[in-house]
Amino acid sequence: MKREELLPLALKHSFGHCEVGTRLMGLVAEIEQIAIDKAHHLYAADIATLEQENRQLRARIERLTDCAGANHATS
């Protein structure tokens, strides 16, 4: 976040107009972003596996839908 975006947040959380409060809000945002980046890195393999399983399930559903449609058309 930019300083201009942090100042309203600092004021909202009663940090006043002080530079320290603005810097503190920036530090908190930076720490949160580091944690998100690390979590994404740690779980990237799990996310890829889930995405692959999701694609496989969608393909199965599509095949079943096609089979059901073909079966309905012939009955």
MODELLER restraints for C-alpha pairs under 7 A, 6 or more apart:
rsr = mdl.restraints
at = mdl.atoms
rsr.add(forms.Gaussian(group=physical.xy_distance, feature=features.Distance(at['CA:1:A'], at['CA:26:A']), mean=6.79, stdev=0.5))
rsr.add(forms.Gaussian(group=physical.xy_distance, feature=features.Distance(at['CA:6:A'], at['CA:22:A']), mean=5.82, stdev=0.5))
rsr.add(forms.Gaussian(group=physical.xy_distance, feature=features.Distance(at['CA:6:A'], at['CA:25:A']), mean=6.45, stdev=0.5))
rsr.add(forms.Gaussian(group=physical.xy_distance, feature=features.Distance(at['CA:6:A'], at['CA:26:A']), mean=6.81, stdev=0.5))
rsr.add(forms.Gaussian(group=physical.xy_distance, feature=features.Distance(at['CA:7:A'], at['CA:22:A']), mean=5.69, stdev=0.5))
rsr.add(forms.Gaussian(group=physical.xy_distance, feature=features.Distance(at['CA:10:A'], at['CA:16:A']), mean=6.62, stdev=0.5))
rsr.add(forms.Gaussian(group=physical.xy_distance, feature=features.Distance(at['CA:10:A'], at['CA:21:A']), mean=5.89, stdev=0.5))
rsr.add(forms.Gaussian(group=physical.xy_distance, feature=features.Distance(at['CA:10:A'], at['CA:22:A']), mean=5.69, stdev=0.5))
rsr.add(forms.Gaussian(group=physical.xy_distance, feature=features.Distance(at['CA:10:A'], at['CA:25:A']), mean=6.59, stdev=0.5))
rsr.add(forms.Gaussian(group=physical.xy_distance, feature=features.Distance(at['CA:11:A'], at['CA:17:A']), mean=6.73, stdev=0.5))
rsr.add(forms.Gaussian(group=physical.xy_distance, feature=features.Distance(at['CA:15:A'], at['CA:21:A']), mean=5.04, stdev=0.5))
